[in-house]
Amino acid sequence: MRVFNFLSMAFEIYKSGQGKYTRLVTALSTALVCGLGCLRLYVFLDGADFGLWVSTMVPVAIGSVLSGLAFWLVNKPIIADFMIAAEGEIKKVSWSTRKEIAVSTFVVVVVVISISAILGVTDFGFQLFFMWLLG
């Protein structure tokens, strides 16, 4: 009975309404990485001819343990509070409009082209000068 109480407390969602999307995306991306790793392990074990049972159940067991660990970590109070605070800060950010981004990008491209042209002309000038000086 104590083990069941411990497991139910370990997999309880901490502050379930807060930081929902940040924790969800973190858990899903972690599960995706674990799943891809387990798929790679399955392909390796299947190619090594360990048998269907081993090549299937070992990745499933490792994936289950890692998924449970990811769920537990995402709901651990210190990590969950960090994600809740991070999501709150992201909501406060003033995002640029599409027009502001387009104008800023244009300015950056023009400045980069101008500076590269100036540096190219300067380099060519120094090359001519040193060729005249040495030869």
C-alpha positions as MATLAB code, in Angstrom:
seq = 'MRVFNFLSMAFEIYKSGQGKYTRLVTALSTALVCGLGCLRLYVFLDGADFGLWVSTMVPVAIGSVLSGLAFWLVNKPIIADFMIAAEGEIKKVSWSTRKEIAVSTFVVVVVVISISAILGVTDFGFQLFFMWLLG';
ca = [
       0.000    0.000    0.000;
       2.892    2.375    0.779;
       4.397    1.794   -2.655;
       1.094    2.711   -4.318;
       0.855    5.933   -2.264;
       4.443    6.828   -3.162;
       3.806    6.256   -6.876;
       0.589    8.255   -6.845;
       2.393   11.136   -5.137;
       5.380   10.868   -7.492;
       3.219   11.123  -10.609;
       0.914   13.838   -9.355;
       0.741   16.973  -11.538;
       2.238   19.927   -9.657;
       0.277   23.175  -10.146;
      -1.632   21.638  -13.028;
      -3.085   24.854  -14.485;
       0.154   26.833  -14.570;
       2.894   26.534  -17.162;
       0.767   24.027  -19.032;
       2.135   24.564  -22.527;
       5.777   24.878  -21.500;
       5.651   21.647  -19.535;
       3.644   19.898  -22.242;
       6.074   20.842  -25.011;
       9.051   19.948  -22.811;
       7.574   16.547  -21.975;
       6.628   15.842  -25.595;
      10.033   16.853  -26.953;
      11.759   14.748  -24.307;
       9.497   11.818  -25.178;
      10.300   12.312  -28.871;
      14.050   12.248  -28.209;
      13.662    9.153  -25.999;
      11.458    7.504  -28.621;
      13.963    8.137  -31.391;
      16.723    6.754  -29.193;
      14.653    3.641  -28.463;
      13.916    3.224  -32.175;
      17.647    3.422  -32.900;
      18.274    0.843  -30.167;
      15.586   -1.413  -31.643;
      17.199   -1.234  -35.109;
      20.605   -1.985  -33.584;
      19.322   -4.936  -31.543;
      17.274   -6.282  -34.447;
      20.326   -6.162  -36.711;
      22.451   -7.918  -34.086;
      20.010  -10.855  -34.171;
      19.209  -11.042  -30.454;
      15.728  -12.318  -31.187;
      12.397  -10.557  -31.457;
      11.662  -10.606  -27.727;
      14.908   -8.910  -26.670;
      15.069   -6.485  -29.587;
      11.508   -5.347  -28.869;
      11.149   -5.418  -25.102;
      14.467   -3.788  -24.149;
      13.685   -0.535  -26.061;
      10.087   -0.600  -24.769;
      11.278   -0.976  -21.172;
      13.908    1.753  -21.523;
      11.385    4.043  -23.240;
       8.847    3.479  -20.479;
      11.368    4.247  -17.755;
      12.627    7.371  -19.543;
       9.082    8.607  -20.212;
       8.187    8.159  -16.562;
      11.367    9.970  -15.559;
      10.563   12.846  -17.942;
       7.032   13.136  -16.539;
       8.396   13.116  -12.994;
      11.030   15.759  -13.784;
       8.561   18.067  -15.520;
       6.332   17.942  -12.433;
       9.134   18.241   -9.873;
       8.364   21.467   -7.959;
      11.671   23.275   -8.574;
      11.661   22.515  -12.318;
       7.926   23.161  -12.703;
       8.232   26.526  -10.933;
      11.069   27.482  -13.296;
       8.964   26.548  -16.341;
       5.953   28.440  -14.965;
       8.115   31.534  -14.460;
       9.668   31.156  -17.929;
       6.247   30.937  -19.575;
       5.131   34.008  -17.629;
       8.148   35.957  -18.863;
       7.568   34.879  -22.473;
       4.019   36.220  -22.256;
       5.431   39.616  -21.235;
       7.695   39.916  -24.290;
       6.789   42.565  -26.839;
       7.133   40.759  -30.153;
       7.987   42.708  -33.319;
       5.503   43.012  -36.154;
       6.144   41.501  -39.562;
       6.803   44.956  -41.032;
       9.388   45.820  -38.350;
      11.192   42.524  -38.972;
      11.196   43.102  -42.750;
      12.598   46.630  -42.388;
      15.241   45.495  -39.875;
      16.284   42.627  -42.137;
      16.580   44.994  -45.113;
      18.749   47.392  -43.089;
      21.040   44.541  -41.984;
      21.413   43.237  -45.549;
      22.229   46.742  -46.882;
      24.796   47.365  -44.124;
      26.469   43.972  -44.696;
      26.691   44.550  -48.446;
      28.035   48.094  -47.922;
      30.697   47.030  -45.435;
      31.765   44.093  -47.600;
      32.088   46.414  -50.614;
      34.143   48.906  -48.591;
      36.397   46.127  -47.283;
      36.761   44.671  -50.795;
      37.811   48.030  -52.265;
      40.207   48.628  -49.360;
      41.728   45.172  -49.798;
      42.154   45.729  -53.532;
      43.752   49.118  -52.845;
      46.243   47.624  -50.370;
      46.999   44.830  -52.841;
      47.794   47.343  -55.599;
      49.841   49.483  -53.224;
      52.008   46.595  -52.023;
      52.425   45.224  -55.537;
      53.659   48.700  -56.651;
      55.882   48.963  -53.551;
      57.473   45.521  -53.968;
      57.666   45.220  -57.625;
];
